[in-house]
Every structure is written in structure tokens, then in C-alpha cells.
Amino acid sequence: MAQDDRQSRERQARDLQLRTSIRKTLDLAAQCSANETSDNYEFLEVQVDELEAQAREASQANMELNSLLQKLIDVSPLTPADLKTLELLIVGDAEYYIKYESELDEWKNQLRRTLDQIANLQNSALDVDGLMHARALCREAHEVLADLVFYFDAKERATKFKAATQGQIDAEGYHFLAEIVRETLTSDKM
């Protein structure tokens, strides 16, 4: 009973901290809209990183990682719920990113438009203006390519995890998964 009360208080404290962090993020975003400076956007970027870290920690706190770790160490059979916890822990970020990302088609179109403009440079004068235009287009292409690489990396990670956990997990796999859970329990980055 005392353990449940403590966990409930901890969950409420995390919820309050997350709600405060969300409010701070939105306030900084409004500040960026009102006064567009690199400093303001950098402050917002730091705050978004903080919000993401708090969400990660809160989601992990809601998982039964200690009992899962013990099962992995003991090479005990995993239940479907255990496998789902592992999935959320290891590739949940990727799966949810893919699920909610709505810009993929726009990124592909933007890249196509940018590459078309780069192709047009073949028939242009490559003077200073043309070369600076080429550099600007390359910068645009890099930005959208980073988004596409991140998206497809997430998709591939999720697919590989599902394939790796479809069959029987051997003892080596159990030890590997146990190490991931251990790292998660001790790291502020996972």
C-alpha cells in the first residue's frame, strides 16, 4: 500500500513536471513567433530537448523494467506484454515517429523540386551568383535529406526489431536485451 502511494505521488510529480515543461515549450514557441531570432529558436530547441527527455523518462517509469530485466537475466520465457515493453523501449520512439509523421510526401516533393533546380544549373552560367545559388540549393537538399534519412532509419529500426523478435530468442539474444534494459535503467539518454 505504501509502495502504491509512493508510486502514485511520483507519477503525479512527473505529470506536473511534464505539463509545466509543455507550457514552457509553448511559451517559448510564442516568443519565437513574436521575435524571430536565432537565440530564441536555440532556447526553444533546448526546451524541446528537455521536454523529450522528460517524456522518455516518464514513459520508462511506467514500464516494469526491473522485472523484465530479471526475466532476461534468468532467460525466463517472455510474455507478449514483456515483448511489447521491449519493443516500446527499443524502437517505440521510431514506431511512434513513423505513426505520427505527416510530412513524408512533402519532403519527397521538396527534394524533387530542389534537385530539379540543381539540374537546371547545368545550363546556367556558373559565375559567383550561380555558384552561390548551387550552394543554397545544396543546403536545402541537405535539410530535407536529413529528415528523410531520419524517417527511413526509424522505419528500418522498427522493421528489424520485429523481425528479430518473431521467433525464439536464444540465450545470447536474452543477454543482449538484458544489457539494453540495464543501459536504459542507468542512462539519461535512452
CORQUIHU-V190325 format. One record per backbone hydrogen bond with DSSP energy under -1.0 kcal/mol. NH is the residue of the N-H (numbers start at 1). CO is the residue of the C=O. Records with the same first field share a line. If there is no record, write none. Layout:
NH = CO + CO
This chain:
5 = 1
6 = 2
7 = 3
8 = 4
9 = 5
10 = 6
11 = 7
12 = 8
13 = 9
14 = 10
15 = 11
16 = 12
17 = 13
18 = 14
19 = 15
20 = 16
21 = 17
22 = 18
23 = 19
24 = 20
25 = 21
26 = 22
27 = 23
28 = 24
29 = 25
30 = 26
31 = 27
32 = 28
33 = 29
34 = 30
35 = 31
37 = 35
41 = 37
42 = 38
43 = 39
44 = 40
45 = 41
46 = 42
47 = 43
48 = 44
49 = 45
50 = 46
51 = 47
52 = 48
53 = 49
54 = 50
55 = 51
56 = 52
57 = 53
58 = 54
59 = 55
60 = 56
61 = 57
63 = 60
65 = 63
68 = 64
69 = 65
70 = 66
71 = 67
72 = 68
73 = 69
74 = 70
76 = 71
83 = 79
84 = 80
85 = 81
86 = 82
87 = 83
88 = 84
89 = 85
90 = 86
91 = 87
95 = 91
96 = 92
97 = 93
98 = 94
99 = 95
100 = 96
101 = 97
107 = 103
108 = 104
109 = 105
110 = 106
111 = 107
112 = 108
113 = 109
114 = 110
115 = 111
116 = 112
117 = 113
118 = 114
119 = 115
120 = 116
122 = 119
123 = 120
124 = 121
131 = 127
132 = 128
133 = 129
134 = 130
135 = 131
136 = 132
137 = 133
138 = 134
139 = 135
140 = 136
141 = 137
142 = 138
143 = 139
144 = 140
145 = 141
146 = 142
147 = 143
148 = 144
149 = 145
150 = 146
151 = 147
152 = 148
153 = 149
154 = 150
155 = 151
156 = 152
157 = 153
158 = 154
159 = 155
160 = 156
161 = 157
162 = 158
163 = 159
164 = 160
165 = 161
174 = 170
175 = 171
176 = 172
177 = 173
178 = 174
179 = 175
180 = 176
181 = 177
182 = 178
183 = 179
184 = 180
185 = 181
186 = 182
187 = 183
